[in-house]
Amino acid sequence: MFKVEDNFYLINAFTKDPFKGNPAAIVLLNEEKSDEWLKSYAQEINQPITTFVKKDQEGYNLRWFTPTSEIALCGHGTLGAANILFEECCVNSSIIQFNTEAGTLYAEQTANKIKLTFKIKTADTIEPADHFKYLINYPIRQLAWAEDRYIIELGSETEVKNAIPDMEKIKELDGIGLVITSRSHEPFDFVSRYFAPKVGIGEDYVTGSAHCALASYWKDIFKKERFLAFQDSPRGGEIEMNIKGDNVELMGDCVTLIKGNLHRIVIT
């Protein structure tokens, strides 16, 4: 026989449209699971991110897994978790507290979108070493290091869209991935793409954590603190950002596509 264990959802984050934005699996756990179980489940479901959600006394614990690795922070997985909790779990507040290895995060249900509050990732410009010129097929306008990933600014959004990354060389970089970005045109301030092959993600579709770094990077260039950005991946997605001190608010939409249950086989 089968025993129902945990509720499972498939969402698309940072989009209003099905099959756009960034997909994630959201799993509401009824009990603690071993690290090996979590890794195996993420490999089995094979989504860019699987977010595991467990209720605790002060909100919810979150952990995020790619098909190969656990990661410290995931914006679209957090947005998906908040969307499911607001839709399915009768949360009696407009604000949810998430407890994670990266610190305490908050999600708020506003009139139009879900708003996440994350720590900003400070981006500092640096001089590119020779090996950076071989990462992609366009010249580097400017290079920055943002705590755990590199940002390369290119000359135009056309270059961002058509850039061909060398995944093997990107794997050799410090940090978890590489962001490429450029100025854009109305209604967007900038565009970007993100590559993280070191943690099992070739190109990520829409990346909340990368925009915590991009907000810092473009703040100093545009001399402002509110942005609308487009991640120009094959699926695409929009993120609104608002810098407040050491934090950045990320605002986006989310679509729930699939609801189901994980079963455990019980032999009797």
N, C-alpha and C positions, 0 to 999 in steps of 0.2 A: 504494500500500500504506500501512498504518498502522504507526507505530512507537510502542510504549508508552513514555511519558516519565516520568510521575509518578503516585504513588498518591493517590487521592482518597477522603475519607470525609465523611459527613454525620452529625453528632452532635446530641443534645439535652443541654444542660448544666443542672446544678442541678435535676435531677429523676431519679426512678427510672422514670418512665413515658414511653413513646413519645408523641410529638406534644405534649408539655408542655415546660416549661422554655424555654431559649433555644437555637435552632438555630445551628449554625455549620458551615462547610465547613473541613475540615482537609486541607491539601495537603502531602505529603512530597516535597520537591524533591530531585532527583538532581544538579542543577547550578544555578549562579547564574542568575537571570533578571533582565531589565531591569525598572526601575520601571514602564515602560509595559506590559510583559507582565503584571506582577502586578495593576496597575489594571484591565487589560482582562479578566483572568480573574475578578476579584472582581465586575466588572460583569456578566459572562456568567453566573456562578453565582447572583448576586443574593440572597445570604443576608445577614442582619444583620451577620455578620462572616465573612470568609475569613481563616484563619490559615495562613501559609506557614512551614513548618518545614524547616530545613536543618542537617544535622549539622556540627559543627565540632570542634576539638580539645578544647574544654572544655564539652561539652554540646551544646546546640542553639540556633541563632539563630531568633528568632521575629519576624515582622512581621504586623500586622493591618490589614485593609482593609475598610471598609464598601463598598457599591456606588458611592460617590462619592468617598471620601477614605481616606487612610492615617491611623490614629490611634495615639497614643503608648502606650496601655495598654488591654488588654481581658482581663477576668477569665474570662468564659465561653469565649473563644477559647483561653486558656491551659489551662483545665481540659480542654477538648476535646483539645488537643494532647497533654497528659499522658496522658489516657485512651487515646488511640490508641497512643502510644509504649509504655505499659505492656502493652496488649493485643496489639499486632501486631509489635513490634520487638525483643522479647527483651532489654529493658533489664536489665542485670545488677546493678542497684542499686534500692533502694526510693526513692531521691531523684534527681530530674532537675534539672539546672541549665539555665535558659533565659537566654540573653544577648539583651537588647533595648535599644532606644533609651532606655527608661525605667529601665534599670539591670538588675542581675542578679536574677532571680526563681527561686524553687524550688518544685517540686511533689513531694509525698511520697505514696506509696501506703501508706495505713494499713489496718487490719483491715476498716474499714467504708466509708471514703470516701477521696477524694483531697483532700489538704490543700495549699493554695497559700499561700506567704508573700510578701506585698506590703508596700510602705511604706504607712503610714497617711497619709491626707490630712487634715491638721488643719482642723477646722471652727471658725470664729469667728463668733459672732452679730454682726449688724449691724442698723442701723435701716433699714427698707425705704423707698426713695424712692417717690414717688407712682405711677410706672409699674408697679411690681410688683403693685399691686392688680388690674391688668387682665390678668395672665398666666393666671389660672384663675378659676373662678366661685365661690370660697369665700374667706372672710376669712383673712388670714395670722395665725397664732398667733405664729410666730417665724421670722426669716430668718437664714440663715448663708451665709458664703462659705467654700468648701472647696478652695482652691488653684486649681481649674480649672472649678468648677461651683457653682451656687447650690443651697441646700437650703431648702425652705419646709415648715415644720411646720404641719399643719392640725389642726382640733379633734377629729377622730375618723377611724377607719378607713373609716366609711361615706363621709365626705367624700373621702378618698383614692380610694376605689373609683369614686365618681361624678364626680370632677373632670373638667372639660372644659378642656383647655389651649388657649391661643391660640398655635399653632405659629409664626405670623409674628412675633409679639412675642417669643417665646422665641428665635428666630433673632437678634434684635437684642441679646440679652444678651451681656455679657462671658463668656468661657469657652465650654465645649463643650456644656453642657446644663443642665437643671433637674431636681432631685429633689424630689418631694413625699412627705411621710411623716407618720405619727402613731403614737401608742401603740396597742398591740393588746391582745388577750386571750390566755389560755393556748391553745396552748403557745408562742405567739410573743410576743416583746417589742415589736416594732414592725413596721409594714408600710410599703411604699413603692411608688412608680412613678417611671419615669425617661423623660425626653423629650430627644432630641438631634437636632432637625431640621437644625441647622447642618452636621452631618456625615453627613446622609442617612438618619438613623434617626428616624422619627416617635416611636413609643413602643418602647423596648427592653424585651424580655420579662423577662430576669433579668440584672442588671448587677453584675458583681464589682467593678469600679472604683468604682461609686457606693457600694457597701457599705464600701469603704475610708474613705470620707468619713462615711457614716452611723454607723460604729462610733465614730469620734471624736465626732460630734455627740451620740449617745445616751449615751456614757460619762459625760459631765458631768452629764446629767440623771438617769440611773439609779444613778450612783455604783457601777458595776461594769464588768467587762471581758470578760464572756462573754455572747453573745447568740444567739438563734435568731430569724431574720427571714423574712418572707414578702413577695416582690415580687408585688403584686396586679395583674399585667398580664392580658390575655386568656388567656395560656397559664399563667402562674403558676410560681413556683419558690421553693425554700427554700435559705437559706444559713445555716450556723453560722459564728460569728465568735469569735475569741479574740485580744484585744489583748495583745501582748508588747513593751513598750517602744515603739520607733518603728515597729514592724511590726504587721500584723494578719494572722492566719491565717484564711483562708476555706476552709471545708470543704463539699464537695458531691458529689453523685452525677452520673453521666454515662451516657448510653445511646447506643450506636452503631447507626444505622439503615441506612446504605448504605455499601457499599464498591465502589470502581471504579478505573478508570485513565483518565488523560488521554492522548489519542492525538495524535500529530502526523502529518499527511499528508506522505508522502515520494513525490515524483514520480521514477520511474525510466524 
